[in-house]
Amino acid sequence: MALHPFVEKWDVGLHGENPLDFPGYSAPENESVRTGRTEHYALIEGRFDVMGGSMGGAHGERVVRAFQRATDERLPVVVVTTSGGARLQEGMVALVQMARTSAAAVAHSHAGLLQVALMHSPTTGGVYASYGSLGDVRAASPGALIGFAGPRIVHETLDVDVSTESHSAESAFKAGRIDAIVSEIDQPRFVEGVLGLRNLPPEPAEPFPRALAAVSADGDPIDAWAAVQNARAARRPSGWQWAAALCESWIELKGLDPVVRAGIATLDGRRVIMVASDRHAGTGRPTPKAYQLVRRALKMADRLRLPFMSLVDTPGAEPGPDAEREGIAFEIAKTFVAQASLRVPSVSLCVGEGGSGGALALGACDRLLLLPDAVFSVIGPEGAAVILGRDAQRAPEFAKLLKLTAPELLDLGAIDGIMPGGVDSIRTGLLAAIDAANPGDRARRHDALTVRYLR
């Protein structure tokens, strides 16, 4: 049964042959994939009941034509896989369909159209290693068998027993290869959420009541060190708590570092790609894997032509040995490149602390805004005190020297504005900032800031 009913079926008369004259083989009349359109999207649906869902020449051609037609008609594509892999009886004719279907999926993607992949059990072999894995958002049924080579092949060829530790939806989710595990009964609702046809509210975030603001009634900073401490308050809401409050819908893009979350979000009926840091998760410092997720989000925003938003709150990137071995500086640099390459408007709001390049890599947007009691600095006051004053106890003194409070940063020309107010007014303000922003404004602000202090 289709995920949503077909309103039009495509290429039902397209069948394969027996290119190898393989003994006893006859290409099936009902192929192992059905294609067509539903009310809202193009659907590519694998059929395990036909030759184990295997992909031969006709299967591949149906998929290629479906992607091409969806591209021409500006339709998103939903792919539902259940397959044992390439069809052995068709040899290389079957094998090349991996390359053909992948190329068709990429052409559809480059047209700025959304793809959703739903993996049923089993999803293995050539389908999994081609168009079945290329969705912008990927989900699988609970307990689904997922893997490149099926367990029997692995056991017979390598004499290794395969367990759910490697070949399951749950292991794929843990490794970040899929974004969600969704029961088949809930998959229509999930698809509607990804496509923006319904709202799927973000999971409830633990409420963190607002800390006392470290600004006076007229907006002047009370004290820089007090502002830093206030931004770091244990019960202050971080980026993810703000995201949960601001968004009426959230489709998670799975990452491997809990410090940074990313998703397709909806604010007041408008779709954006959002990244939110969470200082209350882990160490609060993003690792290389966090920046890899940020780049995935940036590239998706750019390709789908959706605005990009980030909610920043981190003392800086993780500087430890593991992060160094994984290339933390390299990942930050590549994230700056992705920000600079963005062709859609982007807005960042620092809701707490912005520390060093690790925070700026999240916030190098066309508009950089701060909450009135947020701070942003080249380094934390303690680090500045150690480097310049040889004494970490001098952190309060260096906090004042760094001019890191929102009013000081605005006066310096380092940020675009200060955003006071509650959840509703901040939501409105973020959307207004998106409307006012132009791709490349970030570079113009950075250039103006630099020139202002040259002589």
Secondary structure, DSSP 8 states (H G I E B T S, - for coil): --SS--SEEE-TT-----TT--TT----SS-SEEEEE-SSSEEEEE-TTTGGG-B-HHHHHHHHHHHHHHHHTT--EEEEEEE--B-GGGHHHHHTHHHHHHHHHHHHHHTT--EEEEEEEEEEHHHHTTGGG--SEEEE-TT--EESS-HHHHHHHH-----TTTSSHHHHHHTTSSSEE--GGGHHHHHHHHTTSS---------------SB-TTS-BS-HHHHHHHHT-TTS--HHHHHHHH-SEEEEE--S-TTEEEEEEEETTEEEEEEEE-TTSTTSS--HHHHHHHHHHHHHHHHHT--EEEEEEES----SHHHHHTTHHHHHHHHHHHHHT--S-EEEEEEEEEEHHHHHHHH-SSEEEE-TT-EEESS-HHHHHHHHHS-GGGHHHHHHHTT-BHHHHHHHTSSSEE--S-HHHHHHHHHHHHHH--TTHHHHHHHHHHHHT--
